[in-house]
């Protein structure tokens, strides 16, 4: 399933043919990642049947990728606009700690209100990122690298040596982290609902289609009159809000929150999106691919120790996957560019 959409800044049969080819390529990428997940699960289960055929193994197979998938979906939307958000891990950590503090400092506050506050908080942090990128015209890589450290620093200052434990939070909230519906974890169902909603928005609304157009060619999008600033702000707010939501679910899932919550998740989110077919250069990919990429990453992280692979090689495998995905996207982009040039030469 692909959400690659033709942009209004370039029309005609050539552009439509390119978009169709990219759409087929994206679907092929997503199918190959699903196959890779199945192969990894099969290999790990052969080595240790408990990897799949046990209550904990089956549950973790669904549950472990859910939080990263939420963050990766937001990251994918930002990448599609030809930007990047390196602050999502810090936003997740801050939102998780805020969640715990709300339960401690305001006992009796409804769970749904706490969730809403954390999501809005994450969205505001994303808005700061988007405003600096859109109005200051500074590359997103530089801005979000800075805010990543700023947000993490605030988290460390606020948390100090303290940490929030499961006993500090309501049991009804913590139940979200373990509850199941028809043997599927509730957190996985929540992540799937969010994924479907964002995928629908990217494919069927003007805002989503314009995000692809902006990522494909920002200069042409501005000349065409698309609201580039508005779409960039929207992408960063969505990324921050989803990171904030993931922070809430992180608190429910793990029950313990320290200043290091979410550390390193920003790179995992970017890696998941890129592996899932979201082009680092913008304009191509889908949130479905990003979510499947998150599943592959987390499944590999669980499977490699079972297969007896040393810790160093576990990280190396993930790095190779990311590099391979970026190189593949670049090669395919250059190939399509050459085809377009050849077609234009023939037309002349």
RARA-V967059 format. One line per field, one symbol per residue. phi: phi as a letter, one per 30 degrees, with the letter a starting at -180 (. if undefined). psi: psi as a letter, one per 20 degrees, with the letter a starting at -180 (. if undefined). burial: 1 if it has 9 or more other C-alpha atoms within 8 Angstrom, else 0. A space follows every 10 residues. Layout:
phi = ???
psi = ???
burial = ???
This chain:
phi = .bcdbdcddb bjdddddddd dddddddddd dddedddddd dddddddbed eccbdddddd dddedddddd dddddddddd dibabdcddd dedddddeed dddddbdjde eddddddddd eddddddeed ddddcdhced eddddddedd dddddddddi cdacceddcd dddddedbdb bhiceddddd ddddeddddd ddcccdeddd ddddddaedd ddddjddeed ddeddddddd dddddddddd dddcibbbdc eididddddd ddddddjddd ciibkbdddd ddddddeddd dddddddidd eedddddddd dddddddddd dddddddddd dddddddd
psi = pqjpppqiio rrhgghhggg ghghgghhgg hhggghghgg ggghhggohi hglqgggggh hgggigghgg hhgghggghh jlaqojihgh gggghghggg hghghmqipq ghggggghgg ghhghhhggh ghghhikpph ggghgghghg ghgggggggc jrqprhiiqq hhghhhiiqq oljpqhhggg hgggggghgg ghhiqggghh gggghgnggh gghijqmggg hgggghgggg ghhgghgghg ghghippaij pjpihghhgg gggghjjopi jriqaqhggg ghhgggghgg hhhghhijpq gghghhgggg gggggggggg ghghghghgg gghhhgh.
burial = 0111011000 1000110110 0111011011 0011011001 1011100010 1111001110 1111111111 1111111111 1111111111 1111111111 1111000010 0001100111 1111111011 1111000101 1011101110 1100110010 0011100110 0011111110 0001111110 1001100111 1110101111 1111111101 1100010100 1111111111 1111111111 1110111110 1110110111 1111111111 0111111111 1111111111 1011111010 0001000100 1100110010 0000010001 00000000
